[in-house]
């Protein structure tokens, strides 16, 4: 895939990192929504220190959660949703453990996770792909969606839900879960560096010649 090859030439290969178990990845995914990586990681570690056993979150009050996760962007929302999601899983499965999804088909696992409070397709996909489950599913975030719209891989009004399935079908059939994860990482890096929401650096972008958005933007001339 030309896009993937070019991005790998620009950003290199995705660094290896320890994988979380799927239940921990679910919590991390909730904390990461619209929040910088360094902030969500710090909050995740703080929450883990307070609750060494995630099941303790089942009884966590809003005030306790707010104190622990108040730095994330959607703290008010997830101070409610995280304990409720833990409660739901324990009620349905008897423990806060998502290992049972190991042998589930991806579509069924996604649907099950998306029924949980505060869990959309991005968090569900990340739980399956980034965790020790390593399932073959593409994670699409706001960076990836913006780039896909500009490259016309999806329509201009496509949602993350729509784009996730459309973009996944465009990837090579022989890619494994690791390749899917690396593709997400590369697209995210592009969105953070060149293809930003405001003032994208189209002239320096490694995909500039492939991008309709880049060719449509007016050139900026330096006034001497």
Steps between C-alpha positions, in 0.01 A plus 500: 500500500662824378375717787630260763840465329548876477402557860735229619782667303417828676432382855669161517349192659272515801702459821430181689318550828359265767138405439230538761246232574168583328324618818784743574504612137128575522562731798796661325292555187229680695758728661659576161198650324598848372789502748873519433687174539728616779202624702292185454797278592564700818133482600486127419796430731345711776171313468681166502689596814174586674327185370760220468205270430279661237191339652520761775385757245155344518433689825698817419306820561483786253701715743778242525513457124502874441791542740698232317419570134412870500787584263355315201283688252173316567554444872140573599368246250744221577486549876152354455558262210807312624340367822180419310690309232682301769167429671347379172787264421500353851123457484518323164820298546551467876834685494663799334680292240475520121718201420191310384502714183815318383314251283205721407461626141610862475156633403334326795767624741464858374123490539528362854745769608304782337201419721701610804455855636737748337642251248487584131659331203844656554531386864358158412744454211796615711403252773515219246802610295738671744458253787635149543202381295670643186195468281502604136293818518587855395492782755390833351536818704433864412844539337446196280148613410618848401772358276264248340253777417772718346636209295141419396527147637163571664233762442531851647229434758602146594495428872759293684244218507454513121869552427618211716340232286566679170870555570552149632367354175758705307796343680686195365331169576828344619567761771500367855400679822848649538486658155160650583640649819804642322276656233297674770821624665635637171176679412484650848860623469414661166197672653705631791787632289401593143128446444381701799144625541606863459784624282612166354852492355390372160820609329709273721252213532626163369154440350460848350499385137231240575271737683215690337477730802865599457462587132183702566652719772619845384875552500634732766742758365760665717481880495847653477 
